[in-house]
Amino acid sequence: MQFETLQESLGYRFSDRGILLQSLTHTSYGHEYLQEKPLALRDNERLEFLGDAILDVVISDILLEAFPNANEGHLSKMRAAVVNEKTLTQVAKFVHLHEVIRLGKGESQTGGNLKPSILSSTLEAVIAAIYLDGGFSAVYPVVRHLFAPLFTEERELITFYDHKTQLQEMIQARWKMTPTYHLLKTQGPDHAKTFEVEVRMNGELLATASGSSKKEAEQNAARGAIQTALQTVN
């Protein structure tokens, strides 16, 4: 494990190496090798949940400072542009997370360390680990350091604008409605699930798509629905 390189890239040194190790442990690894541990300590899923919330808070604070004249709607767009799978994956690769993620045999053999869903969720878990290890005063400068390049120019942020936000704005502007997403089914083993999601507008099916995570499936469905919505209005 190249812990030293990772900590240098993060700009943070852990006091508790155990919490760092847990943040790097994918559910596939925990399922195969850590059955003796309590469920909450087998993998990084709970840390991912916490890290997602921490990122929202820190990124919101940075946006308020970086764009003092932006309104709430604009700020929400930019936050969605930053805290999404694509940008989180870019940051994860920047700090070389793909070199230290602990994966089960199946995920390792299929290149799981480069999957966007795994990289982005692991980064969120690492963010949570820093918070638990050093508190908010420790995690804030780390997030600021990692995401600073995305705030240099506003137009760069908008290029990362996610499909769900685009679809919601399109539908609200034209029909004064909000699209809804519904999980249809999940299949596959716990460490390699596939999620199928549909998106509807006022009960009407716009698109159905699948992905390796619920978030990814929703983004794929939204992307398909954008084209459907354009055809409907025409």
C-alpha positions in Angstrom: 0.0 0.0 0.0 1.5 3.3 -1.1 0.1 5.2 1.9 2.9 7.8 1.9 2.3 8.8 -1.7 -1.4 9.0 -1.1 -1.0 11.2 2.0 1.4 13.5 0.2 -1.1 13.9 -2.6 -3.9 14.6 -0.2 -1.8 17.0 1.8 -2.8 15.2 5.0 -1.1 12.7 7.3 -3.4 10.3 9.2 -3.0 9.7 12.9 -5.2 6.6 12.7 -4.0 4.4 9.8 -7.0 2.1 10.5 -9.6 4.6 9.3 -7.5 5.3 6.2 -7.4 1.6 5.4 -11.1 1.2 5.9 -11.8 4.1 3.5 -9.8 2.3 0.8 -11.7 -1.0 1.3 -14.3 -1.7 -1.3 -17.3 -3.9 -0.4 -16.0 -6.7 -2.6 -12.8 -7.0 -0.6 -14.8 -6.9 2.7 -17.1 -9.5 1.5 -14.3 -11.9 0.6 -11.7 -11.3 3.3 -13.2 -9.5 6.3 -16.3 -11.5 7.2 -15.1 -11.7 10.8 -15.3 -7.9 11.2 -18.5 -6.1 12.3 -20.5 -5.1 9.2 -19.9 -1.4 9.8 -16.1 -2.0 9.6 -15.8 -4.4 6.7 -15.8 -1.8 3.9 -16.0 1.9 3.1 -19.8 2.2 2.3 -20.7 4.1 5.6 -17.7 6.4 5.1 -18.9 7.1 1.5 -22.2 8.2 2.9 -20.6 10.6 5.3 -18.0 11.9 2.8 -20.8 12.8 0.3 -22.4 15.1 2.9 -19.0 16.6 3.9 -18.2 17.4 0.3 -21.6 19.2 -0.2 -20.9 21.4 2.8 -17.3 22.3 2.0 -17.9 22.8 -1.7 -20.9 25.0 -0.9 -18.8 27.2 1.3 -16.0 27.5 -1.3 -18.6 28.5 -4.0 -20.1 31.2 -1.8 -16.6 32.7 -1.4 -15.5 32.2 -5.0 -18.7 33.6 -6.6 -20.1 36.3 -4.2 -22.6 37.6 -6.8 -24.1 34.2 -7.8 -27.6 33.4 -6.9 -28.9 30.2 -5.2 -29.8 28.6 -8.5 -26.5 29.3 -10.1 -24.6 28.1 -7.0 -26.7 24.8 -7.0 -25.7 24.2 -10.7 -22.1 24.7 -9.9 -22.1 22.5 -6.9 -23.8 19.7 -9.0 -21.1 20.3 -11.6 -18.4 19.6 -9.0 -19.8 16.9 -6.8 -20.6 14.3 -9.4 -19.0 11.0 -10.5 -17.0 12.4 -13.3 -15.2 15.1 -11.4 -14.7 13.0 -8.3 -13.2 10.3 -10.5 -10.7 12.9 -11.9 -9.7 14.0 -8.5 -9.4 10.3 -7.3 -7.0 9.6 -10.2 -5.0 12.8 -9.4 -4.2 11.5 -5.9 -3.6 7.9 -7.3 -6.4 6.3 -5.4 -6.6 3.6 -8.1 -3.2 2.3 -6.9 -4.3 1.7 -3.3 -8.0 0.6 -3.4 -8.5 -2.8 -1.8 -10.7 -4.9 -4.1 -12.0 -8.5 -4.2 -10.6 -10.9 -6.8 -13.5 -10.3 -9.2 -13.2 -6.6 -9.2 -9.4 -6.7 -9.4 -9.6 -8.9 -12.5 -12.0 -6.7 -14.3 -10.2 -3.4 -13.7 -12.4 -2.3 -10.8 -9.8 0.2 -9.6 -10.4 2.3 -12.7 -14.2 2.2 -12.6 -15.7 5.7 -12.1 -18.3 4.4 -9.6 -15.6 2.8 -7.4 -13.1 5.7 -7.7 -15.7 8.4 -6.9 -17.1 6.5 -3.9 -13.7 5.7 -2.5 -12.7 9.4 -2.7 -15.8 10.3 -0.7 -14.8 7.6 1.9 -11.3 9.1 2.1 -12.8 12.6 2.7 -14.9 11.1 5.5 -11.8 9.4 7.0 -9.9 12.7 7.1 -12.9 14.3 8.9 -13.1 11.5 11.5 -9.3 11.5 11.9 -8.7 15.2 12.2 -12.1 17.0 12.3 -13.6 19.7 10.1 -10.6 21.9 10.3 -8.5 19.1 8.8 -10.8 18.1 6.0 -11.7 21.6 4.8 -8.2 22.6 3.5 -7.8 19.1 1.9 -11.0 19.5 -0.1 -10.1 23.1 -1.0 -6.7 21.9 -2.3 -8.1 19.0 -4.3 -10.9 20.9 -5.9 -9.4 24.4 -6.3 -8.5 23.9 -10.1 -12.3 23.4 -10.8 -13.0 26.9 -9.5 -10.5 28.9 -11.5 -13.1 29.8 -14.2 -16.9 29.5 -13.9 -17.2 28.3 -17.5 -15.0 25.3 -16.7 -17.4 24.2 -14.0 -20.4 24.4 -16.3 -18.7 22.0 -18.8 -19.0 19.4 -16.1 -22.8 20.1 -15.7 -24.5 16.7 -15.0 -27.3 15.3 -17.1 -29.8 15.1 -14.2 -29.5 18.8 -13.6 -29.8 19.6 -17.3 -33.0 17.5 -17.6 -34.6 19.0 -14.5 -34.0 22.5 -15.8 -35.3 21.7 -19.2 -38.5 20.2 -18.0 -39.2 22.8 -15.3 -38.6 25.6 -17.9 -41.0 24.1 -20.5 -43.6 22.2 -18.5 -43.2 23.5 -14.9 -42.7 19.9 -13.7 -40.0 17.9 -12.0 -38.7 14.6 -13.4 -38.9 11.6 -11.0 -36.5 8.6 -10.8 -37.6 5.1 -9.8 -35.4 2.1 -9.1 -36.8 -0.8 -11.1 -34.5 -3.6 -10.0 -31.0 -4.6 -9.0 -29.2 -7.7 -10.0 -25.9 -9.4 -9.5 -23.9 -10.2 -6.4 -23.4 -7.5 -3.7 -19.9 -6.6 -4.9 -20.9 -6.2 -8.6 -24.5 -5.1 -8.7 -26.3 -3.5 -11.7 -29.0 -1.0 -11.1 -31.9 -0.3 -13.5 -33.7 3.1 -13.2 -36.5 4.8 -15.0 -37.2 8.5 -15.2 -40.7 9.9 -15.7 -42.4 13.2 -16.2 -45.9 13.5 -14.9 -46.2 9.7 -15.0 -45.0 9.5 -18.5 -41.9 7.3 -19.1 -39.0 9.2 -20.6 -36.2 6.8 -20.5 -34.8 3.7 -18.8 -31.1 3.0 -18.2 -28.8 0.9 -16.0 -25.4 1.5 -14.3 -23.0 0.1 -11.8 -24.5 2.4 -9.1 -27.9 4.0 -8.6 -26.3 7.4 -9.3 -24.8 6.3 -12.5 -28.1 4.7 -13.7 -30.0 7.9 -12.9 -27.4 9.9 -14.9 -27.7 7.5 -17.9 -31.5 7.7 -17.7 -31.4 11.5 -17.6 -29.1 11.6 -20.6 -31.6 9.4 -22.6 -34.5 11.5 -21.4 -33.0 14.7 -22.6 -33.3 13.5 -26.2 -36.8 12.2 -25.5 -37.8 15.6 -24.1 -36.5 17.4 -27.2 -38.4 15.1 -29.5 -41.6 15.6 -27.4 -41.5 19.4 -27.6 -41.0 19.2 -31.4 
